[in-house]
Amino acid sequence: GQLDKGQAIIDRLFRHEDSAEAHLLMASILLLADDAQSALKEAQRALELNPKLPGVQALHGRVLMRLGDTEKAKAAFRNELASNANDFDSNLFLGVLLRQDKQLDEARSFLQRAVQLRPREQYARYHLAAVYTAAGKPSDALPLLEGVLKEHVDFVEARVLLASVYYRLNRKEDGDRQKALIQKSNADQQAKQPQQ
């Protein structure tokens, strides 16, 4: 919300249009605008100009991930983490990709780091809980999911996973309650859809 300060920074970046910082900024804006192809070009140019720029590898990884190139995305996240082990995005998204690849131990270490860096970040806690659940540790997943849903009651995927965790912990009544909430949420969503 500090428009004057933001505008001054943007003006300074674009005074020298071919700076890595300017291309990184453009890549992040284009990624937010869901133009991954253009974001990729900007991220690659930023990498050419300054591959050591903090965050450039992480953003490149996010763009590659959006484009479905998960192997190159993982490499980009690892490159970022080699110079900055505390990069939140790289820890989170590398953990997510490793979880998808069923590399649960390695995924857990990156997701735990992401949660340490941002303890209230809902997606980091959700994905860490998913790793614990897949690894057969539902009691480790439980507090993470309950915490996420206290703060984000409409996070349906977390609610579905929480129901599964309750059932695995033989807490059928709690699982049934979550299942009913999911069904209500789905019915509410359908009611909001335009009738044909």
Secondary structure, DSSP 4 states (H G I P E B T S, - for coil): --HHHHHHHHHHHHHTTT-HHHHHHHHHHHHHTT-HHHHHHHHHHHHHH-TTSTTHHHHHHHHHHHTT-HHHHHHHHHHHHHH-TT-HHHHHHHHHHHHHTT-HHHHHHHHHHHHHH-TT-HHHHHHHHHHHHHTT-HHHHHHHHHHHHHH-TT-HHHHHHHHHHHHHTT-HHHHHHHHHHHHHHHHHHHHHSPP-
